[in-house]
Amino acid sequence: IERSSELVVAFGGMAIKNTDVHGGGISAHIVPRTLNGAHARGARFVLVSPLKDDFPAEVNAEWLPILPGTDIALMLGLAHVLVSEGLHDREFL
């Protein structure tokens, strides 16, 4: 994310308390630093969630409010548009 992302879209948020959960624990919490680094480099963040504060405030994410339980319908609609308009990377997929 930090080195190469231009756009990060998070469905349901990216609460920092949930980002560094690993079996056996983790020695360093790197997510806040890497998100801030991406933001400083010019990456854009979009939050699709009912909760506006479900993303670190420091990255100034654009908030797209959505009703609870409608995120899958939105994702399927986005996928449909990408495929039907030939905007997807067929080789990658």
C-alpha positions as CSV (number, residue, x, y, z in Angstrom):
1,I,0.0,0.0,0.0
2,E,2.7,2.5,1.0
3,R,4.9,2.2,-2.0
4,S,2.6,1.7,-5.0
5,S,-1.1,2.3,-4.3
6,E,-2.8,5.2,-5.9
7,L,-6.2,4.4,-4.6
8,V,-7.3,2.3,-1.6
9,V,-11.0,1.5,-1.2
10,A,-12.0,0.0,2.1
11,F,-15.4,-1.6,2.5
12,G,-16.5,-1.6,6.1
13,G,-13.4,0.4,7.2
14,M,-9.9,-0.2,8.3
15,A,-9.9,0.3,12.0
16,I,-6.3,0.3,13.3
17,K,-7.2,-1.9,16.2
18,N,-8.0,-4.7,13.8
19,T,-5.1,-4.3,11.3
20,D,-2.2,-6.0,13.2
21,V,-3.9,-9.1,14.5
22,H,-1.7,-12.2,13.9
23,G,-1.3,-15.6,15.5
24,G,1.4,-15.4,18.1
25,G,1.2,-11.6,18.2
26,I,3.2,-9.0,16.3
27,S,6.2,-7.1,17.4
28,A,5.7,-3.8,15.5
29,H,2.5,-2.1,14.5
30,I,3.3,-0.9,11.0
31,V,-0.2,-0.1,9.5
32,P,-0.5,3.6,10.8
33,R,3.0,4.4,9.4
34,T,2.4,2.7,6.1
35,L,-1.0,4.4,5.6
36,N,0.4,7.8,6.4
37,G,3.3,7.1,4.1
38,A,1.0,6.3,1.2
39,H,-1.1,9.4,2.0
40,A,2.1,11.6,2.0
41,R,3.0,10.1,-1.4
42,G,-0.4,11.1,-2.8
43,A,-2.5,7.9,-2.5
44,R,-6.2,8.5,-2.2
45,F,-8.4,6.7,0.3
46,V,-12.1,6.0,0.0
47,L,-14.2,4.5,2.8
48,V,-17.4,2.7,2.0
49,S,-19.1,2.2,5.4
50,P,-22.0,3.3,7.6
51,L,-19.4,4.6,10.0
52,K,-17.5,7.7,9.1
53,D,-14.8,7.2,11.7
54,D,-14.0,3.6,10.6
55,F,-10.7,4.7,9.0
56,P,-7.7,6.6,10.4
57,A,-8.5,10.3,10.2
58,E,-4.9,11.2,9.2
59,V,-5.3,10.0,5.7
60,N,-8.4,12.1,5.0
61,A,-10.4,9.3,3.4
62,E,-13.4,10.2,1.3
63,W,-16.5,8.8,3.0
64,L,-19.2,7.1,0.9
65,P,-22.0,6.3,3.4
66,I,-23.8,3.1,2.8
67,L,-26.7,1.4,4.6
68,P,-25.6,-1.6,6.7
69,G,-25.9,-4.9,4.8
70,T,-25.8,-3.3,1.3
71,D,-22.0,-3.5,0.8
72,I,-22.2,-6.8,-1.2
73,A,-24.8,-5.5,-3.6
74,L,-22.5,-2.4,-4.2
75,M,-19.5,-4.6,-4.8
76,L,-21.4,-6.9,-7.2
77,G,-22.7,-3.8,-9.0
78,L,-19.1,-2.4,-9.3
79,A,-17.8,-5.7,-10.6
80,H,-20.7,-5.9,-13.2
81,V,-19.8,-2.4,-14.5
82,L,-16.1,-3.1,-14.7
83,V,-16.7,-6.4,-16.6
84,S,-19.5,-5.2,-18.9
85,E,-17.7,-2.1,-19.9
86,G,-14.3,-3.9,-20.4
87,L,-12.6,-1.9,-17.6
88,H,-11.2,-5.0,-15.9
89,D,-7.7,-6.5,-16.3
90,R,-8.7,-9.9,-17.9
91,E,-5.1,-11.2,-17.9
92,F,-4.6,-10.4,-14.2
93,L,-8.0,-12.1,-13.4
